[in-house]
């Protein structure tokens, strides 16, 4: 299959929803305009939309058309954008550029950036709760996201990442940071697609295993690209992990060993899909894309 065209088509579908969402907020009275502008600026700044696309592809792998779950998938991008806004703050990673644009706090100020992130996180759950699906299914989706985003997931991983800055981390620390800070939301994206498709246990478990492996591989490749990529390719300053004394896979394992780890993770992800037919090909190709990407 042509994965480039697949990614393009799905990204356009997600972006169309996000643009409509942002427009609806901008056109309503009663919202603080500076806050809405900051939310829209960050949300519509670009990006690969990998997390929503994984949700759509996972749904399709189970055998259900994904058009009806685009709002659910797009809500993941609100959460991802919130995490990027907060990651970039001076008290966190202190980055001035994201996706080749000044970061939200540079444009709107730190306080508004924090509130824009808070608002996006909250709005994601509003989108989910207003989606057309069985209440029990939406509760399962919300349960997945709260686990992936909170202290058991993204926030917990970010916390350990910050606490260990400038200190030598053990291998298990790196695994914890990466599986929680990045991997948890990526895995949840895959699992949510399966939930929305009504996956049987025999489908859900291998899809979850796929999500675990691609989620960790994604961050290992990110660590490598921070060293080997250019600022133009990354859309943010290259080498920022080293400047911030971050513990990364290359800092602990070296670049070549990190590549081998990422390749093994992708191999595991592909193996997890062996029981699926051609409907899971987008997931397979996304895994291969993750290992070969340059940004």
C-alpha positions as CSV (number, residue, x, y, z in Angstrom):
1,X,0.0,0.0,0.0
2,X,1.0,3.6,-0.4
3,X,1.5,4.7,3.2
4,X,2.4,8.3,2.2
5,X,-1.0,8.7,0.6
6,X,-2.7,7.0,3.5
7,X,-1.1,9.3,6.0
8,X,-1.9,12.3,3.8
9,X,-5.6,11.4,3.5
10,X,-6.0,10.7,7.2
11,X,-4.1,13.8,8.2
12,X,-6.4,15.9,6.0
13,X,-9.5,14.3,7.6
14,X,-8.2,15.0,11.1
15,X,-7.1,18.5,10.2
16,X,-10.5,19.3,8.7
17,X,-12.1,18.4,12.0
18,X,-9.6,20.4,14.1
19,X,-10.0,23.4,11.8
20,X,-13.8,23.2,12.2
21,X,-13.4,22.8,16.0
22,X,-11.1,25.9,16.2
23,X,-13.4,27.9,14.0
24,X,-16.4,27.1,16.2
25,X,-14.5,28.4,19.3
26,X,-13.4,31.5,17.5
27,X,-16.9,32.4,16.4
28,X,-18.6,32.0,19.7
29,X,-19.0,34.9,22.1
30,X,-18.0,34.7,25.7
31,X,-14.6,33.0,25.2
32,X,-11.5,35.0,26.0
33,X,-10.1,35.7,22.6
34,X,-6.4,35.6,23.7
35,X,-6.9,32.1,25.1
36,X,-8.8,30.8,22.0
37,X,-6.1,32.3,19.8
38,X,-3.4,30.5,21.7
39,X,-5.2,27.2,21.6
40,X,-5.8,27.5,17.8
41,X,-2.2,28.7,17.2
42,X,-0.8,25.6,18.8
43,X,-3.4,23.1,17.6
44,X,-3.2,24.2,13.9
45,X,0.6,24.7,13.8
46,X,1.0,21.5,11.9
47,X,2.3,18.0,12.9
48,X,2.1,14.5,11.6
49,X,-1.1,13.6,13.5
50,X,0.3,10.2,14.2
51,X,-1.8,9.5,17.3
52,X,-5.2,10.2,15.7
53,X,-4.1,8.3,12.6
54,X,-3.1,5.3,14.7
55,X,-6.6,5.4,16.2
56,X,-8.2,5.3,12.8
57,X,-5.9,2.6,11.5
58,X,-6.5,0.4,14.6
59,X,-10.3,0.8,14.1
60,X,-9.9,-0.3,10.5
61,X,-7.7,-3.3,11.4
62,X,-10.6,-4.7,13.4
63,X,-12.8,-4.3,10.3
64,X,-14.8,-1.1,11.0
65,X,-14.8,2.0,8.8
66,X,-13.1,4.8,10.6
67,X,-14.9,7.9,9.3
68,X,-17.4,8.0,12.2
69,X,-14.7,8.1,14.9
70,X,-12.7,11.0,13.5
71,X,-13.8,13.3,16.4
72,X,-12.6,10.7,18.9
73,X,-9.3,10.4,17.1
74,X,-8.9,14.1,16.7
75,X,-9.4,14.6,20.5
76,X,-6.0,12.8,21.0
77,X,-4.4,15.6,19.1
78,X,-5.8,18.2,21.6
79,X,-4.1,16.2,24.3
80,X,-0.9,15.8,22.5
81,X,-0.8,19.6,21.7
82,X,-1.4,20.4,25.4
83,X,1.5,18.2,26.3
84,X,3.8,20.0,23.8
85,X,2.8,23.4,25.0
86,X,3.6,22.4,28.6
87,X,6.8,20.6,27.6
88,X,8.1,23.7,25.9
89,X,7.6,26.0,28.9
90,X,10.7,27.6,30.6
91,X,10.1,25.5,33.7
92,X,10.2,22.3,31.6
93,X,12.2,21.9,28.4
94,X,12.5,25.7,27.7
95,X,12.2,25.5,23.9
96,X,11.6,28.5,21.8
97,X,10.5,26.7,18.6
98,X,8.1,23.9,17.8
99,X,7.2,22.8,14.3
100,X,9.4,25.6,12.9
101,X,7.3,28.3,14.7
102,X,7.8,30.2,17.9
103,X,6.4,28.1,20.8
104,X,3.1,29.2,22.4
105,X,4.6,30.8,25.5
106,X,7.0,32.9,23.3
107,X,4.0,34.3,21.3
108,X,1.3,34.5,24.0
109,X,3.2,34.6,27.3
110,X,3.8,31.8,29.8
111,X,0.5,32.2,31.7
112,X,-1.7,32.1,28.6
113,X,0.3,29.1,27.3
114,X,-0.3,27.2,30.5
115,X,-4.0,27.9,30.3
116,X,-4.2,27.1,26.6
117,X,-2.7,23.7,27.4
118,X,-5.2,23.2,30.3
119,X,-8.1,24.2,28.1
120,X,-7.1,21.8,25.3
121,X,-6.8,18.9,27.7
122,X,-10.3,19.6,29.1
123,X,-11.8,20.2,25.6
124,X,-10.6,16.7,24.5
125,X,-12.9,15.1,27.0
126,X,-15.7,17.4,26.0
127,X,-15.3,16.2,22.4
128,X,-15.3,12.6,23.5
129,X,-18.4,12.9,25.7
130,X,-20.4,14.6,22.9
131,X,-19.5,11.9,20.4
132,X,-22.1,9.5,19.0
133,X,-21.4,6.2,20.6
134,X,-22.7,4.0,23.4
135,X,-22.0,5.6,26.8
136,X,-20.3,2.4,28.0
137,X,-17.9,2.6,25.1
138,X,-17.1,6.3,25.7
139,X,-16.5,5.5,29.4
140,X,-13.9,2.9,28.3
141,X,-12.3,5.5,26.0
142,X,-12.1,8.1,28.8
143,X,-10.7,5.4,31.2
144,X,-7.9,4.7,28.6
145,X,-7.1,8.4,28.3
146,X,-7.1,9.3,32.0
147,X,-4.7,6.4,32.6
148,X,-2.5,7.4,29.6
149,X,-2.4,11.1,30.5
150,X,-2.2,11.1,34.3
151,X,0.4,10.0,36.9
152,X,0.2,6.5,35.6
153,X,1.2,7.7,32.1
154,X,2.3,10.9,30.5
155,X,2.5,13.1,33.6
156,X,4.3,10.5,35.6
157,X,6.9,10.0,32.8
158,X,7.4,13.8,32.5
159,X,7.8,14.0,36.3
160,X,10.6,11.4,36.4
161,X,12.2,12.9,33.3
162,X,12.5,16.3,35.1
163,X,13.6,14.8,38.4
164,X,16.5,13.0,36.7
165,X,17.8,15.9,34.6
166,X,21.5,16.3,35.2
167,X,21.7,12.9,36.9
168,X,22.7,9.6,35.5
169,X,19.7,7.4,35.0
170,X,19.6,3.6,35.1
171,X,18.3,1.6,32.2
172,X,15.0,1.0,34.0
173,X,14.6,4.7,34.5
174,X,14.9,5.4,30.8
175,X,12.4,2.6,30.1
176,X,9.9,4.1,32.6
177,X,10.3,7.7,31.2
178,X,9.8,6.7,27.6
179,X,7.0,4.2,28.1
180,X,5.1,6.7,30.2
181,X,5.9,10.1,28.8
182,X,5.5,9.2,25.1
183,X,4.5,5.5,24.8
184,X,1.4,5.7,27.0
185,X,-0.6,8.1,24.8
186,X,0.5,6.3,21.6
187,X,-0.5,2.9,23.0
188,X,-3.8,4.5,24.1
189,X,-4.4,5.8,20.6
190,X,-4.2,2.2,19.3
191,X,-6.3,0.8,22.0
192,X,-9.0,3.4,21.6
193,X,-9.4,2.6,17.9
194,X,-9.9,-1.0,18.9
195,X,-12.4,-0.1,21.6
196,X,-14.4,2.1,19.1
197,X,-14.4,-0.8,16.7
198,X,-15.8,-3.2,19.3
199,X,-12.6,-5.4,19.1
200,X,-12.8,-8.9,20.6
201,X,-10.2,-9.8,23.3
202,X,-8.3,-11.8,20.7
203,X,-7.9,-8.7,18.6
204,X,-7.5,-6.1,21.4
205,X,-4.6,-7.8,23.1
206,X,-2.3,-8.0,20.1
207,X,-3.2,-4.5,19.1
208,X,-2.3,-3.3,22.6
209,X,1.1,-5.2,22.2
210,X,1.6,-3.4,18.9
211,X,0.9,-0.1,20.6
212,X,3.3,-0.7,23.4
213,X,6.1,-1.4,21.0
214,X,5.5,1.4,18.5
215,X,5.0,3.8,21.3
216,X,8.4,3.1,22.8
217,X,10.1,2.9,19.4
218,X,8.7,6.3,18.5
219,X,10.5,7.9,21.4
220,X,13.7,6.0,20.9
221,X,13.8,7.3,17.3
222,X,13.0,10.8,18.6
223,X,16.1,10.6,20.9
224,X,18.3,9.6,18.0
225,X,16.9,12.3,15.7
226,X,17.6,14.9,18.4
227,X,21.3,14.1,17.8
228,X,21.4,13.2,14.1
229,X,18.7,15.5,12.7
230,X,18.8,19.2,11.8
231,X,16.8,22.0,13.3
232,X,15.0,22.4,10.0
233,X,14.0,18.7,9.9
234,X,12.9,18.5,13.5
235,X,11.1,21.9,13.5
236,X,12.7,22.6,16.9
237,X,16.3,23.1,18.0
238,X,18.4,20.0,17.4
239,X,20.5,18.8,20.4
240,X,18.1,20.2,23.0
241,X,18.2,16.9,25.0
242,X,21.9,17.3,25.5
243,X,21.6,21.0,26.4
244,X,18.9,20.2,29.0
245,X,20.9,17.2,30.3
246,X,18.1,14.8,29.5
247,X,18.4,11.1,30.0
248,X,17.8,9.5,26.6
249,X,18.4,6.1,25.0
250,X,21.5,7.3,23.2
251,X,22.9,8.8,26.4
252,X,22.6,5.4,28.1
253,X,22.9,2.9,25.3
254,X,24.7,4.8,22.5
255,X,23.2,5.6,19.1
256,X,23.9,2.3,17.4
257,X,22.5,0.2,20.2
258,X,19.5,2.5,20.4
259,X,18.9,1.9,16.7
260,X,19.0,-1.8,17.3
261,X,16.5,-1.5,20.2
262,X,14.1,0.6,18.0
263,X,14.4,-2.0,15.2
264,X,13.6,-4.8,17.6
265,X,10.6,-3.0,19.0
266,X,9.2,-2.5,15.5
267,X,9.8,-6.1,14.7
268,X,7.8,-7.0,17.8
269,X,5.0,-4.7,16.8
270,X,4.8,-6.3,13.3
271,X,4.8,-9.7,14.9
272,X,1.9,-8.8,17.1
273,X,-0.2,-8.2,13.9
274,X,0.5,-11.6,12.4
275,X,-3.1,-12.8,13.1
276,X,-4.6,-9.8,11.2
277,X,-5.4,-9.7,7.5
278,X,-4.7,-6.9,5.0
279,X,-6.9,-4.4,6.9
280,X,-4.0,-4.0,9.4
281,X,-1.6,-3.0,6.6
282,X,-1.8,0.7,7.5
283,X,-0.6,-0.2,11.1
284,X,2.2,-2.3,9.6
285,X,3.3,0.5,7.3
286,X,3.1,3.1,10.1
287,X,5.4,1.0,12.2
288,X,7.9,0.9,9.3
289,X,7.5,4.6,8.8
290,X,8.3,5.3,12.5
291,X,11.7,3.5,12.2
292,X,12.6,5.4,9.0
293,X,11.3,8.9,9.7
294,X,13.5,12.0,9.7
295,X,11.3,14.3,11.8
